[in-house]
């Protein structure tokens, strides 16, 4: 019985977040109302508030869910090219940029207006998001390409995360072209200490 209740609660939470996602995508976070959210899912406001104590809690849950989905996609892109640093970066960055381009919630988070919009919320959480993405990427590169100098690796990971974020906010070219340019930049930084052949021509088992 406890497991059944937990499953039901998880499903309810996902339904609420899905409804909130649609509302934010259509009208922006500043227009989201808790009463409308409860009505859209067909639950009482009491039930809604038992899951999310406030509108801000809904925003946090939405932000975390989208961040987690993004990180999973990035990981898959990296895993698909463990023997090619440039291709791995290009795949991961390209996925992120395309996701941002088609994901209405991310667009709303970056463009919402009003004192209770998601833009101020996102700004206050951006440091944590950067830290999570950077730590994940650094751990991956450390394992996959141990031949990259630690200092160069840290600089390359930081460049990849910050350049990708910059292109999400203000795209200057297609996601594919931006991903290619970012990958070129990251590769130059990562290989700046003479490990070109180790990383470009060797997989994880060969690099040293």
C-alpha positions in Angstrom: 0.0 0.0 0.0 2.7 2.6 0.8 4.4 1.9 -2.5 1.0 2.3 -4.3 0.4 5.6 -2.6 3.9 6.7 -3.5 3.4 5.8 -7.2 0.1 7.7 -7.3 1.7 10.8 -5.7 4.5 10.6 -8.3 2.0 10.4 -11.1 0.0 13.3 -9.7 3.2 15.4 -9.3 4.1 14.8 -13.0 0.6 15.7 -14.1 0.8 18.9 -12.2 4.2 19.7 -13.7 3.0 18.8 -17.2 0.0 21.2 -16.8 2.3 23.9 -15.4 4.7 23.4 -18.3 1.9 23.9 -20.8 0.6 27.0 -19.0 4.1 28.6 -18.8 4.8 27.8 -22.4 1.6 29.4 -23.6 1.3 32.4 -21.3 4.6 32.7 -19.3 5.3 32.0 -15.7 4.1 35.4 -14.5 0.6 34.5 -15.7 0.5 31.1 -14.0 -2.1 30.8 -11.2 -2.3 28.0 -8.7 -6.1 27.9 -8.9 -6.0 27.4 -12.7 -3.3 24.7 -12.3 -5.5 22.8 -9.9 -8.5 23.1 -12.2 -6.5 22.0 -15.3 -5.5 18.7 -13.5 -8.9 18.2 -11.8 -7.7 18.3 -8.2 -8.6 20.5 -5.3 -6.4 23.5 -4.4 -5.7 21.7 -1.1 -4.3 18.7 -3.0 -2.2 21.0 -5.1 -0.8 22.8 -2.1 0.0 19.5 -0.5 2.4 18.9 -3.4 3.6 22.4 -4.0 3.4 24.9 -1.2 3.6 27.9 -3.5 3.9 29.1 -7.0 7.6 29.4 -6.5 7.8 25.8 -5.5 6.2 24.9 -8.9 8.8 27.0 -10.6 11.6 25.3 -8.8 10.3 21.9 -9.7 9.9 22.8 -13.3 13.4 24.2 -13.4 14.9 21.2 -11.8 13.0 18.8 -14.1 14.1 20.6 -17.3 17.7 20.8 -16.0 17.8 17.1 -15.3 16.4 16.2 -18.7 18.9 18.5 -20.3 21.8 16.9 -18.4 20.6 13.4 -19.4 20.7 14.4 -23.1 24.1 16.0 -22.7 25.4 12.8 -21.1 24.0 10.7 -24.0 25.8 13.0 -26.5 29.1 12.6 -24.7 28.7 8.8 -24.3 28.1 8.5 -28.1 31.6 9.8 -28.8 33.9 8.7 -26.0 36.8 8.2 -28.4 36.5 11.7 -30.0 36.7 14.8 -27.8 35.6 17.2 -30.5 32.6 15.1 -31.7 31.5 14.6 -28.1 31.5 18.3 -27.3 29.8 19.2 -30.6 27.1 16.5 -29.9 26.5 17.7 -26.3 26.4 21.4 -27.2 24.3 20.8 -30.2 21.7 18.9 -28.2 21.6 21.7 -25.6 21.1 24.4 -28.2 18.4 22.5 -30.1 16.6 21.8 -26.8 16.6 25.4 -25.8 15.4 26.4 -29.3 12.4 24.1 -29.3 11.6 24.0 -25.5 9.0 26.7 -24.8 9.6 26.5 -21.1 13.2 27.4 -21.5 12.3 30.3 -23.7 9.7 31.4 -21.2 12.3 31.2 -18.4 14.6 33.5 -20.4 12.0 36.0 -21.6 9.2 36.2 -19.0 8.4 39.7 -17.8 7.0 40.9 -14.5 8.1 40.8 -10.9 7.1 37.2 -10.5 8.4 36.0 -13.8 10.8 33.1 -14.1 13.7 35.3 -15.4 14.6 36.6 -11.9 14.0 33.1 -10.5 16.3 31.6 -13.1 19.0 34.3 -12.4 19.1 33.4 -8.7 19.4 29.7 -9.6 21.9 30.0 -12.5 25.0 29.5 -10.3 23.7 26.2 -9.1 22.9 25.1 -12.7 26.3 26.1 -13.9 27.9 24.3 -11.0 26.0 21.1 -11.7 26.7 21.1 -15.5 30.4 22.0 -14.9 30.9 19.2 -12.3 29.2 16.6 -14.6 31.3 17.6 -17.6 34.5 17.7 -15.6 33.9 14.3 -14.1 33.2 12.9 -17.6 36.2 14.4 -19.3 38.4 13.3 -16.4 37.3 9.7 -16.9 37.1 9.6 -20.7 40.2 11.6 -21.6 42.7 11.3 -18.7 45.5 12.6 -21.0 44.1 16.1 -20.9 46.1 18.4 -18.6 43.9 19.1 -15.5 44.3 22.9 -15.8 43.4 22.8 -19.5 40.5 20.5 -18.8 39.1 22.9 -16.2 39.4 25.8 -18.6 37.9 23.8 -21.5 34.9 22.6 -19.4 34.2 26.2 -18.2 34.4 27.5 -21.7 32.0 24.9 -23.0 29.4 25.6 -20.3 29.6 29.4 -20.5 29.7 29.6 -24.3 26.7 27.3 -24.6 24.7 29.4 -22.1 25.6 32.5 -24.0 24.4 31.1 -27.3 21.1 30.0 -25.6 20.5 33.6 -24.5 21.5 35.2 -27.7 22.0 32.9 -30.7 24.1 34.3 -33.5 23.9 31.3 -35.8 22.2 27.9 -36.2 22.6 25.4 -33.3 24.7 23.2 -35.6 27.1 26.0 -36.5 27.3 27.3 -32.9 28.0 23.7 -31.7 30.8 23.4 -34.3 32.4 26.7 -33.3 32.1 25.9 -29.6 33.6 22.5 -30.1 36.5 24.0 -32.0 37.2 26.5 -29.2 36.9 23.8 -26.5 39.3 21.5 -28.4 41.9 24.2 -28.7 41.8 24.9 -25.0 41.8 21.3 -24.0 44.8 20.5 -26.2 46.8 23.5 -25.3 49.4 21.6 -23.3 50.6 19.2 -26.0 48.2 16.2 -25.6 46.8 16.6 -29.2 47.7 13.1 -30.4 46.8 11.4 -27.1 43.2 12.7 -27.2 42.5 13.0 -30.9 43.7 9.6 -31.9 43.2 7.5 -28.8 40.2 6.3 -26.9 39.9 6.2 -23.1 41.9 3.0 -22.8 44.8 4.3 -24.8 45.1 7.9 -23.5 47.6 8.4 -20.7 
